[in-house]
Amino acid sequence: MSYADIFQMASARGILLAGGPEIDMKYGRVDATSPDQCSPEGNLPDAEAGPEGKFGGPGGTASTEDEAAEWHLRKVFYRMGLDDEAIVALSGAHTFGRAYADRSGVGAEKTKFTDGSATKLADGSETTSYTPGGSPWVEDWLVFNNSYFTTINDASTDEELVKCTSDKVLWEDPGFAPFANKFADQAAFFEAYAKAHKALSELGSKFEPIE
């Protein structure tokens, strides 16, 4: 088994153990052996616009620069063969984890949800075994569920939770909004997420033997 397979298996297993969907795995990835075999920097989406009012930039595989968050997201993911439903589903992964200002430019040093106090796990228990810091999108940020889709568009949610422009636009854009609303149903979200995760995990990979 390659290192690439191990990393992908770990991500799928971690999501499942956190309460998320089971993700189908294809094995046989060939590991990269040099930097030129890896994707260039600049392929990830921006959460907020830069100083000049634009999301993205000219780097990466192709320019993702745009003044509109929704079209910046599409420039990032359409070139990968992913559609609006997949973009919204993958955004839902923000139900898990935290944002850090020193990594993405978004997030507080810590919040009431990430200050070292107990937080919930998928089995209903609580844990304090985590490094404090960062800002979550949802209160129970160690549980993989659809709470992102019931939190971001709710004006009454706690002000310490992250709501980036790239999150809020999912309910504002007419192409994204039907899926953002659809995924208030967890089963629908899990089905779409598992499909999108698998597709994303296989992009650019070489498999041996070829199936």
N, C-alpha and C positions, 0 to 999 in steps of 0.2 A: 504493500500500500504506500502511495506517495505522500509526501508532506501536504500537498495540496488536497488530497483526499481526506487526510486527517483533520485539516482545518475546516473543511466543509462538513464533515461528519460531526465535528464538535459543535458547530453552529446549529446544525439541525437538531442534535441531541439536546443542546442547551435550551432551545426554544421549546422542545417537547417537555422537558423537565420543569420548565417555568409555567407550564399550563397551556402552551400553544399547540398548533396542529402538527401532525406527523408530516415530515417533508421527504418526498421520494428522493433517493440518492442514486446517482450513476457513478460507478467507480472506474478507475483507470486513468485518472489525470496524470499527465506528464509534468513533472516539476520544471520550472524555469531554471536555467543554469547561469544566466547573466542578465544584467539590468535591461539590455536592449530587447529582451523577450517579454518585458513587463509593460503594462500600459503607462503612458506618460502621465506626469502630474497634471492636475487640473481637470480631472474627469468627474469630480464629485460636485453635487449641487450646493449652492449657497443658501443659507437660511434667511439672510438679510442682504439688502443691496449694499454695495461698497460706497466709498466717499463720493464717487461721481454719479451715484444714483442708479448704478447698473448691477445686476446679478451676473455672476460668472465672469469669464474672461476669454482671451484669445488662446490660452494654453490648452493642453489636453489633446485628445485625438482630433477634435474640431472645436471651433469657437462655440461657447455656450452663452455668450454675452447677450443680455437682453434687459431692457428697463422693466419688463413685466415678469413677476415671479413665475407665473403659470407657463410662459413661453420659455423661460430659462429652464424650468423643469423638463419641459418637452424636448428641448434641445439636448439635454443630458441623456434622457432615456429613450427617445425615439430612435436615435442612432444605434441603440442596442436592440432594437426590434420590440421594445416594450410599449404598450398602449396606455391610454388614460387610466383604465382600470388597474393595470399593474402599478402605475405610478402612485395612485392613491393607496393601493394595498401595501406597497413597500413603505410609504410614509407612515402607515399604521404601526410599523415596527418601533416607532417612537413611544409606544406604550411601555417599552422596556428600556431601562437605562436612564442616563442623565446627560445634560449638555454642560460643557466646560468652556468658560470664556477664553482660556489660554489655548484651546484647541480649535474652537469653531467661531470664537468671537461672541458667543451667546451663552448666557448662564451666569448665575451668581456664585460667589465663593462657596456658599452653602445656604440651605433653606430649612424650614421647620421639618421638611420631609427627608432631608439628607444630612442632618446635624449629628448623626450617630445614634439617634433614638431608634426604637424598634420599628421595623417596617415589615409588611406582610409578605409571605411566600405563597406559592401556588397551592400548597396543601392546607392553607389556613393558619399555619403557625407563624411566628414572628422571629426576626433575627436582628441582631445588632452587629453581625459579623460582616461589616463592609467599611471601606474607607470613607469617612464623611466628605461631603463636598458636592458641588455641581447643582444643577437645577433639573428636575424631572418634568415631563409633560403631564404625568398623571400622579395621583397620590401613591398608589401601590405599584411602584416602578420596578419591582422585582417579579411581577406577575405578567406573563404574556397573555393578554386578552384583548378585547376590542374597546377598552376604556378610552383610548385616544379619540375614538369617534363619538363618544358621548361626553367628552370633556372640552375639546378645543372649541366647539361651536356653542358652548354653554357660557353665557356672559356671567353667570353667578359662581363660576369656579374660582378657587383660591388664587389670589394675585401672585403668589409665589411660584405658580406653575408656569412653565414656558409656553408661549404661544407665538411662534415666529410667523413672519409674513408668509413664508413658504408653507406653513401649516394652515393658516387662516384662508389662504387662497383656494384651498380644496373645496370650500363651501361657497366660494364666490364665483368661480369659473364655471360656465355652463357645461363644459365637457367633464370636469372633475366632480361637480356637485352631486350628480345622481349616484355615483359610487360612494362618495363620502357619507351620504345619507343611507345608502343600502347597507353599509358596513356597521351601522348601529345594531344590525343583527350579527351576532358573533359567528354563527355558522357560515354565513355568506362571506364574512371577512376571512375566516380561516381557510376556506376553500380557495379564495382568490390569492391570499398571501402565500399559501403553500406552492401554488403554481408559479407565482412571480418569483419567489425565492429560488426555486429550482432553476428557472430560466436564467436568472441573474448569476447563479453560482456556476453555471456551465458556459457562460459567455467567454469567448477567447481561449477556452481550454482545449488542449489536444488530449485525446484519449487513446490509450494503448492497452489491449488491442482495440481497433476501431470497430464499433458495433454498427 
